[in-house]
Amino acid sequence: MDLFRVLLCRHRDLEETLKKILVFSDTHCGHYVGLTPPKWNPRRDNDDLAAYREALYDWVQARTKSYGKVDVAILNGDAVDGTGKKSGGTEQITVDTNEQAFMCADWMKTVKTKNWFMVYGTPYHTGDKNDVEDIISQIMGCKIESTLDLEVNGRVFNFKHKIGGSQIPHGRATSLLRDKMWNQLWAARGEYPLADVIIRSHVHYNVVVDTPTGISVITPALQGYGSKYGTRQVSGTVDYGFMYFEVTDKGDITWTREILRGPRTVALTV
């Protein structure tokens, strides 16, 4: 039965009064456009790239700070970028995943929160033989789960990292609503909590479906524009940023997205 144990995290300090929640994902620390704290930002042979990383980090810090101290913060997977096997490590600031873990923890320590939670990301980035994100959770002293059900003021937030993407703009909500229905079916069997909010990440674009029966979200990412995969193989738009939620003592939920638009590009002339 332990293999099928349902974990529903409840905290007394997350019950009653207005609660503030920050949700981050896909920081990809260690990638050359991943979230990079200042002391990890090298200025070797590309000062423009270093300046871009600095601008991204400063924006995240400024927007996070604007919310003040929050009750809970969640990092919903792909905290580190990994060794970059598919590109031979050519996109990494460092291929040392331990160093990437410390890089991420350094940023997490700057977020003013009472509680950090983490969710495991994809094996390609975070380890197919060991879970690098375990190092971060140990440094931060926080819980990390494959699927996290978190109850705040009587409302259940269901977090999982991976969600299917779509090659068509009008199909981006399909996999998200499918996950919502799966949650409802699991709950009908009495095996998992019924979620009021479904949160997924992974695909680096933001979708929110807000209906009277619940809220379903794909979070924006905190990996900047310019990865080889993104620029060479992906046609769809991506969103850089994070999400903020408030839950009142009556269980009413409101949300805000923070999105930073990418640099404008221009056509080459001949």
C-alpha positions in Angstrom: 0.0 0.0 0.0 2.9 2.4 0.6 3.5 2.4 -3.2 0.1 3.9 -3.7 0.1 6.2 -0.7 -1.7 9.5 -1.4 0.2 12.5 -0.2 -1.8 15.6 0.6 0.4 18.2 2.2 -1.4 20.3 4.8 0.2 23.0 6.9 -1.3 24.9 9.7 0.3 28.1 8.5 -1.4 27.5 5.1 -4.8 27.5 6.7 -7.0 30.5 7.4 -6.4 34.1 6.3 -5.2 35.2 2.8 -2.4 33.0 1.4 0.1 34.0 -1.3 1.6 31.4 -3.6 4.4 31.8 -6.2 4.8 29.1 -8.9 8.0 28.8 -10.9 9.2 26.2 -13.3 11.8 25.2 -15.9 14.6 27.4 -14.5 17.1 25.1 -16.4 20.0 26.4 -14.3 23.3 25.6 -16.0 22.0 26.4 -19.5 23.4 29.5 -21.2 20.0 31.1 -21.1 18.9 29.4 -17.9 18.1 31.3 -14.7 21.6 32.3 -13.5 22.5 34.1 -10.2 25.2 36.7 -10.5 28.1 34.8 -9.1 27.4 32.0 -11.6 27.2 34.3 -14.6 30.5 34.0 -16.6 31.7 36.7 -18.9 34.1 34.7 -21.0 33.7 35.1 -24.8 30.2 36.4 -25.1 29.4 39.6 -23.1 26.1 40.0 -24.8 24.9 36.6 -23.6 26.1 37.3 -20.1 24.2 40.7 -20.1 21.1 38.9 -21.3 21.3 36.4 -18.5 21.8 39.3 -16.0 18.7 41.1 -17.4 16.6 38.0 -17.1 17.7 37.3 -13.6 17.2 41.0 -12.5 13.6 40.9 -14.0 12.7 37.8 -12.1 14.1 39.2 -8.9 12.3 42.5 -9.3 8.9 40.9 -10.1 9.2 38.3 -7.3 10.1 41.0 -4.8 7.0 43.0 -5.8 4.8 40.4 -4.1 6.6 40.6 -0.8 6.9 37.6 1.5 4.7 34.7 0.3 3.3 31.7 2.2 4.5 29.1 -0.2 6.7 28.9 -3.3 6.8 25.9 -5.7 9.5 25.0 -8.3 7.6 22.7 -10.7 10.4 20.7 -12.3 13.4 21.0 -14.6 15.3 23.0 -12.0 18.6 22.2 -13.8 19.5 21.7 -17.5 21.7 18.7 -17.1 24.7 17.7 -19.2 23.3 18.6 -22.5 24.0 15.3 -24.1 22.1 16.0 -27.3 24.2 19.1 -28.0 27.5 17.8 -26.6 27.4 20.2 -23.7 27.8 23.2 -26.1 24.8 25.0 -24.5 25.9 24.7 -20.9 27.6 27.2 -18.6 28.7 24.1 -16.7 28.0 20.4 -17.3 28.6 19.7 -13.6 25.0 18.9 -12.4 26.1 19.3 -8.8 27.1 22.8 -9.6 23.9 23.4 -11.4 22.0 22.3 -8.3 23.9 24.8 -6.1 23.2 27.5 -8.7 19.5 26.8 -8.4 19.5 26.7 -4.6 21.3 30.1 -4.5 18.4 31.6 -6.4 15.7 29.9 -4.3 17.2 31.3 -1.2 16.5 34.8 -2.4 12.7 34.2 -2.6 11.0 35.4 0.5 8.7 32.5 1.5 7.7 30.5 4.5 7.6 27.2 2.6 9.4 25.8 -0.5 8.1 22.7 -2.3 9.6 21.0 -5.4 8.4 18.7 -8.1 10.7 16.4 -10.1 11.4 17.4 -13.7 12.2 15.3 -16.8 15.1 12.6 -16.6 16.9 14.1 -19.6 17.6 17.3 -17.7 17.5 16.3 -14.1 19.1 12.8 -14.3 18.1 9.4 -15.7 20.3 7.5 -13.2 19.9 9.8 -10.2 17.7 12.8 -9.4 19.8 15.9 -9.3 16.9 17.8 -7.9 17.2 15.8 -4.7 20.4 17.8 -4.0 18.5 21.0 -4.2 15.7 19.8 -1.9 18.3 18.7 0.6 20.1 22.1 0.5 16.7 23.9 0.9 15.3 21.5 3.4 12.1 21.2 1.4 9.9 18.4 0.3 10.1 17.2 -3.3 7.5 14.9 -5.0 6.7 13.4 -8.4 3.2 14.6 -7.9 2.3 17.2 -5.3 -1.1 17.7 -3.9 -1.1 20.8 -1.7 -4.1 22.0 0.3 -4.3 25.8 0.9 -7.3 27.2 2.8 -9.3 24.1 1.8 -8.4 24.3 -1.9 -6.3 21.5 -3.5 -3.5 22.4 -5.9 -2.2 19.5 -8.0 1.3 19.8 -9.4 3.1 17.7 -11.9 5.9 18.8 -14.2 5.3 17.1 -17.6 2.4 17.8 -19.9 2.0 17.1 -23.6 2.6 19.9 -26.1 0.8 20.9 -29.2 1.9 21.8 -32.7 -1.3 23.8 -33.3 -2.2 27.0 -31.4 -5.8 26.0 -30.7 -4.7 22.6 -29.3 -2.5 23.8 -26.5 -5.3 23.5 -23.8 -6.2 19.9 -24.9 -3.6 18.0 -22.9 -4.2 20.3 -19.9 -7.9 19.6 -19.8 -7.2 15.9 -20.3 -5.1 15.9 -17.1 -7.9 17.7 -15.3 -10.3 14.9 -16.4 -7.9 12.2 -15.3 -7.7 13.9 -11.9 -11.5 13.8 -11.6 -11.6 10.1 -12.5 -8.9 9.3 -10.0 -10.8 11.3 -7.4 -14.1 9.5 -8.3 -12.3 6.2 -7.4 -11.3 7.6 -4.1 -7.6 7.3 -4.7 -6.4 10.9 -5.2 -7.7 14.2 -3.9 -10.0 16.2 -6.3 -8.0 19.2 -7.4 -9.3 22.7 -7.6 -6.2 23.8 -9.5 -4.2 21.7 -11.9 -0.7 23.0 -12.6 1.6 21.6 -15.3 4.8 23.0 -16.9 7.5 21.6 -19.3 6.4 23.0 -22.6 7.5 26.6 -21.9 4.3 28.4 -22.8 1.5 29.7 -20.6 -2.1 28.5 -20.8 -4.8 29.2 -18.2 -8.3 27.7 -18.4 -10.4 29.3 -15.6 -13.9 27.8 -15.3 -16.5 27.5 -12.5 -15.3 23.9 -12.0 -11.7 24.8 -11.4 -8.5 26.3 -12.8 -6.0 24.5 -15.1 -2.6 26.0 -15.8 0.5 25.4 -17.9 3.1 27.7 -16.4 5.5 29.9 -18.3 9.2 28.9 -18.1 12.3 30.6 -16.7 14.6 29.6 -19.5 15.3 32.5 -21.8 15.0 32.6 -25.6 17.8 31.2 -27.7 18.3 27.5 -27.0 19.3 25.4 -29.9 16.2 23.2 -29.6 13.9 26.2 -29.4 15.4 28.2 -32.3 16.0 25.3 -34.7 13.2 22.8 -34.0 10.2 24.6 -32.5 7.8 26.9 -34.4 5.4 27.8 -31.5 5.6 30.8 -29.2 7.1 30.5 -25.8 6.5 32.5 -22.6 9.1 33.6 -20.0 7.8 34.2 -16.5 6.0 32.7 -13.5 2.5 32.6 -11.8 1.1 34.1 -8.6 -2.0 32.8 -6.8 -4.0 34.1 -3.8 -6.4 32.0 -1.8 -8.7 33.8 0.6 -9.9 32.3 3.9 -13.1 31.5 2.2 -11.3 29.5 -0.5 -11.7 32.0 -3.3 -8.8 31.8 -5.8 -7.3 34.6 -7.9 -4.2 34.4 -10.2 -1.8 36.6 -12.0 0.8 35.8 -14.7 4.1 37.6 -15.0 5.4 37.5 -18.5 8.5 39.0 -20.0 8.4 39.4 -23.8 11.5 38.4 -25.7 13.8 40.8 -27.6 12.5 41.9 -30.9 14.3 40.5 -33.9 14.6 42.1 -37.4 15.0 40.6 -40.8 18.5 40.7 -42.4 18.8 43.0 -45.4 20.8 42.4 -48.6 
